[in-house]
Amino acid sequence: MVAPGGGVVGVDLAPGMIEVARAMHIPSARFEIMDIENLEFEAGSFDAAICGHGLQFASDLPRALRESRRVLRPRGRLAASVPVTAGKEAVWMRLDSVIDRWLPPAPIASDQESTRATVQDTAAFQRAAIEAGFAKAAVELVEETVPWQSAEHIVTSFMAWVDSASRIEGMDAVRRQAMMNEAIEAVRRDNPGPIVTKGRNHVLFAEA
């Protein structure tokens, strides 16, 4: 969409994610290992910034927002989504019941508690953006339906998410496969075909 005169830069802290992105060979795009709290770009480098389900991981949310504001040109825009905590659907509860039998409790990132509390509150999230220097900011609740092809599809994806992956790391391949097989069978009992779940997100729209 930006070619031929523009470009896109994608950043992530995980080298593996950058490797996957680079392997896609997207024209007019490059990908760099970088911390959103310390963006290695000059001020006013971009017309727009997008962060999909990433700000909730920032240990210092004000700093991450200030960095987004700094690298935007005047009237540049930021759009950032974060998942909203809600009552779990039956499929996720069934998955958790299997995973929790196999794995230790999920680690708690204490340095993210303030961030996660802020992004769960629309007024606090909006206020954080204004305090970071944005001229305008609004936060919307966006609900979505998420289709999954099968029990295998949802379990495989679930295992790759950061909260699950951090617990699975170090598990040998045989035990991991056995856990996945049990989880797939547990989900399939109530969902033998395609599955649809619902997601709730707060989306910040801010203008420099």
N, C-alpha and C positions, 0 to 999 in steps of 0.2 A: 504493500500500500504506500510505502514511503519512497520507493525507488522511482526514478534514478537519483534524485538529488538528496535524499535523506537516508538515515540509518537508524537501526534499533540496537540497543545494547541490553543484554540480559545478564543479571548478576545472581549469584547464589553462593552460600558459604561451603556447600558440599561439592567437592571436586567431581564426584560421580554424576551429580546432576548436570554439571557443566559439560562433562564428557558426552552425556546423552544428547544434550542440546546441540553441541557442536557436530555430532554425527548426523544431524538432520540436514546439514548443509543448506541453511536458509539464506537466500540472497539478501543482501543489504543488512544482515544481522551478524553481530558477534557476541560472544558470551565470555564472561570473566568471573573468576572467583573473587568475591568481594562481600564485605559486611555492609548491610543497609544502614548501620549506625556510623559508618565511616566510608562514604562513597568517594572514590578516587577520581573525581571529575571536577573540572573548573566550575565556578559559579555560573549559572545561566547557560548551561550546556544543552538543555533539553526543552522541547515544547510540551512534553507530557511525560508523566510517570505512572506506571501501573504496578500494583502489588496485590497479587492474588493469594489470599490466605497465608500471609507471611508476617504481618505486623504483630500478631499475637505472640510470636516467638521473640520479639525484641526485648532484651533485658532493660533497655532504656528507651521507652517509647518517645518521650519528648525529643531525644537526640535523633532518633530515626526520622521523625517528622521534620525536624529542622534541616536535616540533610536533604530530604526530599524537596523541601522549599528552596534550599540554597542552590541546587542544581537546575532549578526551573527558571526559564526566562520570565519576564513580567507577563502576567496573565496566563502563564502556563498552568496546566491542570494536573491534579493527582486524583486517581481513582484507586481505592484500596478496599478489599473485602476481607472480612474475618468471619469465621463461623460463630454462630450464636448457640450457647448451651441451652438445651431444651430437654424435655422428657424423652427418654430413648424409646425408639420403636422396637417392636418385638424381635425383629431380625437382628438388631444390634445387641439386644439383651441376650439372645440365644448365643450369638458369637462370643460375647464377653464371658458367658458361663463356661464355655469350653476353654477359652484362652486363659482365664483365671485359674483353672485347674492345672494347667501346664506350666504357667510362668509366674515369677514373683510379681509383687505389686509394681505398677508403673512408677518410675522415679518422679519425684515432684521437683520441678524447677522453681525454687523459691524466689529467684531473681526475676521471674516473670509474673508473679502474683499481682503486682500493681498494674502491669500492662494489661493482663487479662481482665481485671476488674474494670479498667477504663474502657476497653473496646466493647465490653458487654453492655455498657450504659451509653445510649445514643447522645445524651447531653454532654457527658464527660468526654466522649470521643470527639465530638464537635469542638468542645472547648479546648481540648489538647491541640487540635489543628490550628485554631486561631492563635493560641499562645505560642505555637511554633513559628508564627509569622505569616500564615496564609491570610489573605484579605477576606476571603469568603470560605465558608465550609458548611456542609450539610451531611447528615447521616440518614440513610434510608434502610428500612428493614425489607430485605428481598427474600421471598420464599421461592423455592424451586422444587421440582420433582426430578429425581435422579434415576434413570433406568439402568438396570444391570441385566446382562444377558442370561445369567444363571447363578446358581449358588457358587460355582467355581470362580466366576468372575468377581463376585463381591468379596469372597474370602481372600483371593489372591491380592486384590487391591487393598483390603484391610491390613494384610500382613506387611505391606510396603509403607503404610503411613507411619509418620515419625513416632507416635506414641507406642505403636506395636513393634516397629522395627527396633527401637531401643531396648525392648524387653527380649526380643528374639535373638539379638546379637550374641554370638557365642554358642548358641544351640547347635548341636551337630545335625547334619543333613537328614539322618534317619528319623530322629525325634521331631524335627521340624515338619517333615512330610507326614508323619503319623498324626501330629497335631492338626495339620491342614486337612487331612482326610476326615478326621473326627468333626472338625468345624464344618466342612462341606456337607457331611451327612446330617448334622444337626440343623443346618439352615434348610437343606433340601426337604426335610420332613414336612415343613409347613409351606415350602416354596419350591415345588418341583420344576417350575418353569421360570420364565423371566420374572424379575423382581423390580419393584418401584419403591424407592424411599423418598422421604421429604427432607429438604435441607432448609435451614434458616440462616441468613447472613446479614450482618451489618455492612453497608457499603458507604464509605466516606468519599464524598466528592468535594474537592477543595481547589481554590484558584489562588495563584500567587499574586 
